[in-house]
Amino acid sequence: MRATGKKSRGQFIIITAFFIAIIMLSILPRVYFLGLQYRYIQYEPFKEIADNVNSDFERVLERSLSIASLKYNETFHETNATYADLMARSAAHDLISKWVSTVVKAYAGHGLQIELISYGNLTNIEWFELTANSTIKEKIRLNLTSYGLYGCERLVSVEFRVAVDESSITILDSTITLNFTATKENREPVTTLTESSLRILYFANDSTWKEANITSLSYYGLGVYEVSFSVGDDYDGKFRMYIIDDRKIMVINEVITST
């Protein structure tokens, strides 16, 4: 009888353990699901906030470079290019600073902190050559202290670059034709330029800049354009192309030809 009792208790323990195992197996998927749900609830807001801030930061850099390039054009003088560079950089910095202040306040409840790390002088404007470019580059570092997350970094660069193919320049009577290549950051082709995106001034023999008449603009793909324009009989061997992309970022190329 005792042996039978021990055997029964042993069977009961085995059966109990079996049912506990079944119960645990039925619970574990739910626990796992709740764990996933918890992680989603905890970390999805961070991902959404970081994505929103990073996307907005790229847009504000585009806008800042637009303002900087227009300010450079407005204040540039050949005898004091440094002043124009300073004014352009200051205009970009002011807009970015205002943006940071606004965004930090908007996400104050999430403990958002932003650190910006500039590369060089923030903006780089190199104009009045066959190749002209306007560039801004800055790294953004995010902390969201409410989620215990720190050091989320992203380097953002915005650029507009136009390179004139000197070998393509032809002058026939009063018409000048040339090819140029327009690109933005990551060497991505700019495909949206129209005649209204360009303004061309030629240097006249009375030492003034005069408006050229753009007669055609053709796009060949990969950022390559052909432009034709007419100049007056007073053309004195050089011209400037003022080009603005669809983000309102400007560059100015200067081309010297034989008269």
C-alpha positions in Angstrom: 0.0 0.0 0.0 2.8 2.3 0.8 4.5 1.6 -2.5 1.3 2.3 -4.3 0.9 5.6 -2.5 4.4 6.7 -3.4 3.7 5.7 -7.0 0.5 7.7 -7.0 2.1 10.7 -5.5 4.9 10.4 -8.1 2.3 10.2 -10.9 0.5 13.2 -9.4 3.7 15.2 -9.3 4.5 14.3 -13.0 0.9 15.2 -14.1 1.0 18.4 -12.1 4.4 19.4 -13.6 2.9 18.5 -17.1 0.0 20.8 -16.6 2.2 23.6 -15.2 4.3 23.2 -18.3 1.3 23.5 -20.5 0.1 26.6 -18.6 3.5 28.2 -18.9 3.6 27.4 -22.6 0.3 29.1 -23.0 1.3 32.1 -21.0 4.8 32.6 -22.5 3.5 33.8 -25.9 1.3 36.4 -24.1 4.2 37.5 -22.0 6.3 37.8 -25.1 3.6 39.8 -26.8 3.3 42.1 -23.8 7.0 42.5 -23.8 7.0 43.5 -27.5 4.1 45.8 -26.8 5.9 47.4 -23.9 9.0 48.0 -26.0 6.9 49.4 -28.8 5.2 51.8 -26.4 8.5 52.8 -24.8 10.6 53.2 -28.0 8.3 54.0 -30.8 7.8 57.6 -29.6 11.5 58.1 -29.6 11.8 56.8 -33.2 8.9 59.0 -34.3 10.4 62.1 -32.6 13.9 61.4 -33.9 12.6 60.9 -37.4 10.5 64.1 -37.3 13.4 66.2 -35.9 15.9 64.9 -38.4 13.6 65.5 -41.3 12.8 68.9 -40.1 16.5 69.6 -39.6 17.2 68.8 -43.2 14.5 71.2 -44.3 15.8 74.0 -42.1 19.3 73.5 -43.5 18.0 73.8 -47.0 16.2 77.0 -46.0 19.3 78.3 -44.2 21.5 77.7 -47.2 18.9 79.5 -49.4 19.0 82.5 -47.1 22.8 82.4 -46.9 23.3 82.3 -50.6 20.9 85.1 -51.2 22.5 87.2 -48.5 25.9 86.5 -50.0 24.7 87.8 -53.4 23.1 90.8 -51.7 26.2 91.8 -49.8 29.1 90.7 -52.0 31.6 93.2 -53.3 34.8 92.2 -55.0 36.8 94.3 -52.6 35.3 92.8 -49.5 34.2 89.2 -50.1 34.9 88.3 -46.5 32.1 90.5 -45.3 29.6 88.8 -47.6 30.8 85.4 -46.3 30.3 86.6 -42.7 26.8 87.9 -43.4 25.8 84.7 -45.1 27.0 82.5 -42.3 25.4 84.7 -39.7 22.0 84.5 -41.5 22.2 80.7 -41.7 23.2 80.5 -38.0 20.4 82.7 -36.8 17.7 80.7 -38.5 19.1 77.4 -37.2 19.4 78.7 -33.7 15.7 79.8 -33.8 14.7 76.4 -35.1 16.6 74.6 -32.2 14.9 76.8 -29.6 11.4 76.1 -31.1 11.9 72.4 -31.5 13.3 71.9 -27.9 10.3 73.7 -26.5 7.9 71.7 -28.6 9.3 68.4 -27.3 10.1 69.6 -23.8 7.9 66.9 -22.3 10.1 64.2 -23.8 13.4 65.7 -22.5 14.7 66.6 -26.0 18.2 68.0 -26.1 19.9 69.1 -29.3 23.6 69.6 -29.9 24.8 70.9 -33.3 28.3 70.3 -34.5 29.4 72.5 -37.5 32.0 71.5 -40.1 34.3 74.3 -41.0 32.4 77.6 -41.1 28.9 76.0 -41.4 28.4 77.5 -44.9 30.8 77.3 -47.8 30.1 79.6 -50.8 32.5 79.4 -53.7 31.3 81.4 -56.7 32.6 83.3 -59.8 34.5 80.4 -61.3 33.6 77.8 -63.9 32.5 75.6 -61.1 30.3 77.3 -58.4 28.8 75.7 -55.3 26.9 76.6 -52.2 27.1 74.1 -49.3 26.0 73.8 -45.7 27.0 70.9 -43.4 26.2 70.2 -39.8 25.8 67.2 -37.5 22.8 67.0 -35.2 23.0 65.0 -31.9 19.8 64.2 -30.1 19.1 63.1 -26.5 15.7 62.1 -25.3 16.2 61.9 -21.5 12.7 60.8 -20.8 13.5 57.5 -22.6 17.1 57.2 -21.4 18.4 57.5 -24.9 21.4 59.6 -25.8 23.7 60.4 -28.7 21.5 59.8 -31.7 23.6 61.4 -34.4 23.1 62.3 -38.0 25.3 64.3 -40.4 23.3 66.4 -42.8 24.8 68.1 -45.9 23.0 70.3 -48.4 24.6 71.5 -51.6 23.9 73.1 -54.9 26.7 72.9 -57.5 27.0 74.0 -61.1 29.9 73.2 -63.3 30.3 74.8 -66.7 31.9 72.6 -69.4 34.4 75.1 -70.9 35.1 72.9 -73.9 31.4 73.2 -74.9 31.4 77.0 -75.2 30.7 78.3 -78.7 30.2 81.9 -79.8 28.4 82.5 -83.1 27.7 86.1 -84.0 26.1 87.4 -80.8 24.9 84.0 -79.5 26.8 82.1 -76.8 26.0 78.4 -76.2 27.4 76.1 -73.5 26.7 73.0 -71.4 26.7 72.9 -67.6 26.0 70.2 -65.0 23.8 70.9 -62.0 24.0 68.6 -59.0 23.0 68.7 -55.3 24.3 66.7 -52.3 25.6 63.2 -53.0 26.1 64.2 -56.6 22.4 63.8 -57.3 21.4 65.5 -60.6 19.3 68.6 -60.4 16.5 68.0 -63.0 14.1 70.8 -62.4 15.8 74.0 -63.8 13.9 76.1 -66.2 14.7 79.4 -68.0 13.2 81.2 -65.1 15.9 79.6 -62.9 18.6 81.4 -64.8 19.7 85.0 -65.2 22.8 85.8 -67.3 24.6 89.1 -67.2 27.4 90.0 -69.6 30.3 92.4 -69.0 30.1 95.3 -71.5 32.9 97.4 -72.8 31.7 100.4 -70.7 32.5 98.4 -67.6 28.9 97.7 -66.7 27.0 94.4 -66.4 24.1 94.0 -68.8 21.2 91.5 -69.1 21.7 88.8 -71.7 18.7 87.3 -73.5 18.2 83.6 -72.8 17.0 82.0 -76.0 16.8 78.3 -75.1 17.5 75.9 -72.2 17.6 72.1 -72.9 18.0 69.2 -70.5 19.9 66.1 -71.6 19.8 64.0 -68.4 22.2 63.4 -65.5 22.0 67.0 -64.6 23.4 68.2 -67.9 21.9 71.3 -69.5 22.5 73.3 -72.7 21.8 77.0 -72.6 21.9 79.6 -75.4 21.8 83.3 -74.9 22.5 86.5 -76.9 24.7 89.4 -75.9 25.1 92.9 -77.3 27.8 94.2 -79.6 29.4 95.7 -76.5 30.2 92.2 -75.1 33.6 92.4 -73.5 34.7 88.8 -72.9 32.9 87.5 -69.7 29.6 86.8 -68.3 27.9 85.5 -65.1 25.2 82.9 -64.7 22.9 83.3 -61.7 21.2 80.0 -61.1 18.6 79.2 -58.4 17.3 75.6 -57.9 13.8 74.7 -56.7 15.0 75.0 -53.0 15.9 78.7 -53.7 19.6 78.0 -53.3 21.7 80.2 -55.5 25.1 79.9 -57.2 26.9 82.3 -59.6 29.3 81.1 -62.3 31.7 83.5 -64.0 33.0 82.5 -67.4 35.7 84.3 -69.4 35.8 83.9 -73.1 37.8 85.5 -76.0 36.0 88.5 -77.4 
